Amino acid sequence: MRNQFSVKCWLRYIEFKQGAPKPRLNQLYERALKLLPCSYKLWYRYLKARRSQVKHRCVTDPAYEDVNNCHERAFVFMHKMPRLWLDYCQFLMEQGRITHTRRTFDRALRALPITQHSRIWPLYLRFLRSHSLPETAVRGYRRFLKLSPESAEEYIEYLKSSDRLDEAAQRLATVVNDEHFVSKAGKSNYQLWHELCDLISQNPDKVQSLNVDAIIRGGLTRFTDQLGKLWCSLADYYIRSGHFEKARDVYEEAIRTVMTVRDFTQVFDSYAQFEESMIAAKMETTSELGREEEDDVDLELRLARFEQLISRRPLLLNSVLLRQNPHHVHEWHKRVALHQGRPREIINTYTEAVQTVDPFKATGKPHTLWVAFAKFYEDNGQLDDARIILEKATRVSFKQVDDLASVWCECGELELRHENYDQALRLLRKATALPARRAEYFDSSEPVQNRVYKSLKVWSMLADLEESLGTFQSTKSVYDRILDLRIATPQIVINYAMFLEEHKYFEESFKAYERGISLFKWPNVSDIWSTYLTKFITRYGGRKLERARDLFEQALDGCPPKYAKTLYLLYAQLEEEWGLARHAMAVYERATQAVEPAQQYDMFNIYIKRAAEIYGVTYTRGIYQKAIEVLSDEHAREMCLRFADMECKLGEIDRARAIYSFCSQICDPRTTGAFWQTWKDFEVRHGNEDTIREMLRIRRSVQATYNTQVNFMASQMLKVSSSATGTVSDLAPGQSGMDDMKLLEQRAEQLAAEAEHDQPPQAQNKILFVRSDASREELAELAQQANPEEIELGEDEDEDEMDLEPNEVQLEQQSVPAAVFGSLKED
């Protein structure tokens, strides 16, 4: 504590004497240090002051030597203080005394513990790099790497900058082989390896201690996703070394071994560029030294080699794709196309393909290789070789039965193309023969040879050949076998029945239809039923009416609504032509309930039309009523209009008015203006004052009903408004703070006002739908003129009672202008 107090006192005293001359200050420091030689603070301030005193002097000034001696005296006591060593070394670096500085750095490293060496080495390395003394710097870096091996990249960069590439390559190779090395620059092991490859390949004359070929080939096994760059680096090494033939061998090896299109493109482009540069160099040499015969031959050879390389590119690229997936069928076909015009290469390619492709791993249809191989022999007139190829193909274990079936069909087509019809039949019969061990079609555990007898493709071709070349019995037996194996399609059943019908076996054809119907369910059986029923009606007409009815009932049992319309129409046509009219009506009645909702409207139209033709118009009233109950609002509205129009034509005005009144409940005046216009025209022609009032009352009531249906209002407004974007806020822009119901109400009022404004002037001026006492006489006169034959009734109705009806809404009274009635008003 006493020493600390003394140091503080001396420091305060020296600070107080800061204005004194420099020699006086130095004497004070010396006196203090003589008493307290182990004080770090005194030494630090003293040395700092001495360095500042000589800062702007020439480095040859003797004062520098005095300061250096002062530092040396300090290290007698302060040799464990790294800050003083750093300041002293920095001071020596400014003086330019290289040897003295280097030795001082070494003394500092020896004096300080190893835990503090990390503070000295950055300044030491900066000192070594600041002078062009590579040998000294290399020795210093080697010492530094023993302390910090993770800084090897910094050393490598220095070696590159000092053109000591051989040692740089050695160090880089050591780093790459060290699995535990972590790059300070964040480089991956591949990036370091790539730097090594670039270094040794681009400087073959300076890197002598490493086996470049072995290093790069080692990288080919480690980094399989970057083969293109590594092959190019190896070839570049031999090119720069002057071994051009060796470089060409490397390129050829690379394009034969790379597995990706990207690597192939890199290698091929580099190869082509190399050949171009060789040609350009030869032409330049020839132009400078003169042309000789040997030079011309060499140049032609190089040009031929380059042209061959370019022409081989598609084939080499195809080889790369096949190395990726040797079971790719389409690439094998492309390879054959590349050998077009060279039969021997084509045969070799097909042979290699059928031997290489595994049917269970194949991409594509493997049987197409065998078929194309046989077709090649056939096109060249070698039928026996083609038959041998196809025969071998039938023994291949394909993955799918369809592949083997295609091969058998190709065998038959081959014989048909050369008019060997009997042989074609024998081959297909052999293909469809029952094997020694039967198996299910989709049983993958069995070979396809045991399952091909259930292939519909082979059976279909055999049936076609039997129809064309065989007898009736042989063809019939083929179709029967197809049905027995339960592999038939609806089209096969129809073809079988048509075949029997052509040979006048009508009942047999109907049995074929029956067998087909038993095999399938809806909707697959739809075509069979349609064809069967049509053929049966055409054949027998009304002679077997009960049997036909049974068939129709059987067909309609379980029939989906989607397919019911056609059958019901056919059934009704049968009853109309050969049966009873009431049965036909019953069929139509069932049809309106059995079909899909989207088809009910069309079905009712057909029902009404046929009923009117058969029984008269009055019979359709019940049908109209049923249709209005069943159909949707849109179609029911159309039915009501048609129903009312029919009643008008029959003179049933009250019935028509009742229909209009019923239909009005599903007609919103804002969206169905055509209906209300029709009703208004009807009342103008056939009504009177009371009926018009009733129509107006109903319209107001319906309007009020729809105004309370918010969901309907919203949907209609969104439908009508072209600017709506799906949110309520869009209905009233600028009103985002209001609630949704208020926005809907405002929008409804706006649409109502627009609808009233958009009404044509003629309609507005015709009748004003407002109750008014002043216009009662005019309305009576209008009704009398519109229907002169109407019986006059007394006008002693009590208007007050009408006004007191509990459900009546009190409206504002207003007189009807005289211009409303136009020419109807008497002069």
VOFI-500700 format. One record per residue (C-alpha): x, y, z; residue in one letter. Coordinates in steps of 0.5 Angstrom, whole numbers, plus 500, padded with zeros to 3 digits. Example, Ala and Ser with C-alpha at 12.3 -4.5 7.8 and 13.67 -1.06 7.14 Angstrom:
# residues 2
525491516A 527498514S 
END
This chain:
# residues 827
500500500M 506505502R 509503495N 502505491Q 502511495F 508513493S 507512486V 501516486K 505522489C 510521484W 505521478L 501527481R 508531482Y 510529475I 503532472E 504538476F 511539473K 509538466Q 510545464G 518544466A 523543461P 524536458K 531534461P 528536468R 522532467L 526526465N 530527471Q 524527475L 522520472Y 529518473E 529520481R 522516481A 524510478L 531510482K 526509488L 521505485L 524501479P 518496479C 513501478S 509499471Y 506506471K 512510472L 516506466W 510506461Y 509514462R 517515462Y 518511456L 512514452K 514521454A 521519451R 518517445R 514523444S 520527445Q 524524439V 518523435K 519528429H 527527429R 531524424C 532516425V 539517425T 539522431D 543520437P 537521441A 534515438Y 539511441E 538514448D 531512448V 533505446N 537504452N 532507456C 527501454H 533496455E 534499462R 526498463A 526491461F 531489466V 525490471F 519490466M 520484461H 514480463K 510486460M 507485453P 505492452R 512495453L 515490448W 509492443L 511499444D 518498443Y 518494437C 513499434Q 518504435F 524500432L 520499426M 519506425E 527507425Q 528502420G 533497424R 531490421I 535486424T 535489431H 527489430T 527482429R 532480434R 527484439T 521480437F 525474438D 527476445R 520478447A 517472445L 522468449R 521473455A 513473455L 509466457P 506463451I 499465453T 501472451Q 504470444H 498472440S 499479442R 506479439I 505475433W 500480429P 505486429L 511481428Y 508478421L 506485419R 514487420F 516481416L 511482410R 513490410S 520488408H 522484401S 525478405L 522472403P 526467407E 526471413T 518471413A 518464411V 522462417R 517467421G 511464419Y 513457420R 514458427R 508462427F 504456425L 506452430K 503456435L 496457430S 496452425P 489454423E 492461420S 495456414A 491460409E 495467411E 501463410Y 499460403I 497467401E 504470403Y 507464399L 503466393K 504473393S 512471394S 512466388D 514461392R 508456389L 511449390D 511450398E 504454397A 502447394A 505443399Q 502447405R 495447401L 495440400A 496439407T 490443409V 486439404V 488432407N 487435414D 479433416E 479437422H 482444419F 477449419V 478455415S 478462418K 475465411A 469460411G 472456405K 469449404S 474443403N 472443396Y 474450395Q 480449398L 481443393W 479447387H 484452389E 490447390L 487444383C 488451380D 495452383L 498446381I 495446374S 496453372Q 503453374N 506446372P 513449371D 513452379K 510446382V 515440382Q 514436389S 507434388L 504429384N 499433380V 496427376D 495423383A 492429387I 487431381I 484424380R 484423388G 479429388G 475426382L 473420387T 472425393R 468430389F 463426384T 459432383D 464437381Q 468432376L 467437370G 472442373K 477437376L 477434369W 479440366C 484442371S 488436370L 487437362A 490444363D 496441367Y 498437361Y 497443356I 501448360R 506442361S 506441353G 504434353H 498435348F 497428347E 496426354K 491432355A 487429349R 487422352D 485426359V 479429355Y 477423352E 477419358E 473425361A 467425356I 467417357R 466417364T 462423366V 455422369M 452429368T 450433362V 453439366R 460436367D 460433360F 458440357T 464443361Q 469438359V 466438351F 467445351D 474445354S 476440349Y 473443343A 477450345Q 483446346F 482443339E 481450336E 487453339S 491447337M 489449330I 490456330A 497455333A 499451327K 496456322M 500462326E 506458326T 505456318T 504463316S 510465320E 515460318L 512458311G 508452309R 511445308E 508439305E 508436312E 505442315D 499441311D 498434313V 498436320D 493441319L 488437315E 489432321L 487437326R 482439322L 479432321A 480431329R 476437330F 470436325E 470428328Q 469431335L 463436333I 460430329S 460426335R 457430340R 450428340P 452421341L 457422346L 451426350L 447420349N 452416352S 452420358V 444420359L 445412358L 450412364R 445416368Q 440411367N 442405362P 434402363H 432409359H 428406353V 427412350H 435414350E 436407347W 431409341H 435416340K 442412340R 439408334V 437414330A 444417331L 447411327H 442412322Q 445409315G 450404319R 446398320P 452394323R 452400329E 444399329I 445392330I 450393336N 446398339T 439394339Y 443388342T 446392347E 440395349A 436388350V 441386354Q 442392358T 435394360V 432391366D 424390364P 423391372F 427398372K 426400365A 423407364T 418407358G 416401354K 422395354P 418391349H 419397344T 426395343L 425388341W 419390336V 424396333A 429391333F 425386329A 422391325K 429393323F 430386320Y 424386317E 425393313D 432390311N 428383308G 431379313Q 424375316L 427369319D 431374323D 425378325A 421372327R 427370331I 428376335I 420376336L 420369339E 426371344K 422377346A 416372348T 420369353R 423375356V 420376363S 417383362F 414387368K 407388365Q 403383361V 401388356D 408388354D 408381352L 401382349A 404387345S 410383343V 405377341W 400382337C 407384333E 408377331C 401377328G 402383325E 408381322L 405375319E 399379316L 404384313R 407378309H 400375308E 401369312N 394369315Y 394362317D 401363321Q 398369324A 392365327L 397360330R 401365333L 395368337L 392362338R 398359342K 399366345A 392365348T 392358350A 391356357L 398355361P 400349365A 399354371R 394359371R 395365375A 391372376E 392377371Y 395382376F 399377380D 406380380S 409374383S 407370377E 411371370P 407374365V 408368360Q 403365365N 398371365R 398373358V 392368356Y 388374360K 390379356S 384383352L 389386347K 391379344V 384376345W 381382341S 386381335M 385374335L 377375335A 378380329D 382375325L 377370326E 372374324E 376376318S 379369316L 376364321G 369360321T 363362325F 364357330Q 371359331S 369366332T 364365336K 368360341S 373366341V 368371344Y 365365348D 372364351R 373372352I 366372356L 368366360D 375369362L 371375364R 376380361I 371383356A 369390355T 362393353P 365394346Q 367387346I 360385348V 357389343I 361387337N 360380339Y 352381339A 353385332M 357379329F 351374331L 346379328E 350379322E 349372321H 342372323K 343369330Y 338374333F 336370339E 344368340E 345376340S 340377345F 343372350K 350375348A 347382351Y 345378357E 351375358R 355382358G 349385362I 351380368S 358382367L 358390368F 355395373K 352402372W 355406369P 359401364N 353397362V 349403359S 351402352D 350395352I 343396355W 342402350S 344398344T 340391347Y 333395347L 334399341T 336392337K 330388341F 325393339I 327394332T 327386331R 320385335Y 316391335G 310390339G 310382338R 313381345K 311387348L 311384355E 318381354R 320388352A 317391358R 320386363D 327388359L 326396361F 324395368E 330390369Q 334396366A 331401370L 332398376D 338401379G 339406373C 343412376P 339418374P 345421370K 343415365Y 335414366A 333420361K 335416355T 332409357L 325412359Y 324416353L 326409349L 321406354Y 315411353A 316411345Q 315403345L 309404349E 306410345E 307406338E 306399341W 303399348G 297403351L 297411352A 296411359R 302406360H 306412356A 304417361M 306413367A 313412364V 313420363Y 311421370E 316416373R 321419368A 320426371T 322423378Q 328419376A 332423372V 337428375E 334435377P 338439371A 334434366Q 327435370Q 325441366Y 326438359D 323432361M 317435364F 317439357N 317433353I 311430358Y 307436357I 308436349K 306428349R 300429353A 297435350A 298431343E 295424346I 289427351Y 289434349G 291441353V 286440359T 290434361Y 296437362T 294441368R 296436373G 303436369I 304443370Y 302443377Q 307437379K 312441375A 311447379I 312444385E 318440383V 322444379L 327450381S 324457382D 327459375E 324453371H 317454376A 317461374R 317459366E 312453367M 307458371C 307463365L 306457360R 301455364F 297461365A 298463358D 294456356M 289458361E 288464358C 287461351K 282456354L 278462357G 279461364E 281468366I 280466374D 285460373R 290464370A 290470375R 290465380A 297462377I 300469376Y 298470384S 301463386F 307465382C 308472384S 311469391Q 317467388I 318473383C 322479386D 320485383P 327487382R 330482378T 324479375T 321485372G 318481365A 314477370F 310483373W 310486366Q 306480363T 301480369W 300487368K 299486361D 294480363F 290485368E 290490363V 287486357R 282482362H 282485369G 278491372N 279496378E 279491383D 284486380T 289491378I 289493386R 290486388E 296485383M 299492386L 298489393R 301483392I 307486389R 308491395R 307485399S 312481395V 317487395Q 317487403A 318480404T 324480399Y 327487403N 327483409T 331477406Q 338480408V 342474405N 338474398F 339482398M 346481399A 347476394S 343480389Q 347486390M 353482389L 351479383K 348486380V 354491382S 360490377S 364494382S 363489388A 370485390T 367480395G 366485401T 361489404V 365495404S 365495397D 358496397L 359503400A 366506399P 368511404G 363508409Q 368503412S 366505419G 359503419M 356496420D 355491415D 347491416M 347499415K 351498408L 346493406L 340497407E 343503404Q 345499398R 338496397A 335503397E 340505392Q 339499387L 331500388A 332508386A 336506380E 331500378A 325506379E 329511375H 331505369D 324504368Q 322506361P 317512360P 312508357Q 311503363A 311509368Q 306513364N 301507363K 299506370I 301509377L 301503382F 298508388V 291507391R 288514390S 280516392D 281521386A 282516381S 277511382R 272513377E 278513372E 280506373L 273504373A 272507366E 279504364L 277497366A 270498362Q 273500356Q 279494356A 273489357N 266491355P 263485356E 264485363E 258485368I 257491372E 257491379L 255496384G 260500387E 257500394D 264497397E 266501404D 272504403E 273505410D 273497411E 278496406M 283502410D 282498416L 284491414E 289489419P 295487414N 294493410E 299498410V 297506410Q 300509404L 300516401E 294518397Q 295522390Q 291523384S 293519378V 294524372P 290524366A 296523362A 297516365V 291513361F 293516354G 288514349S 284510353L 280516357K 274519353E 274526350D 
END
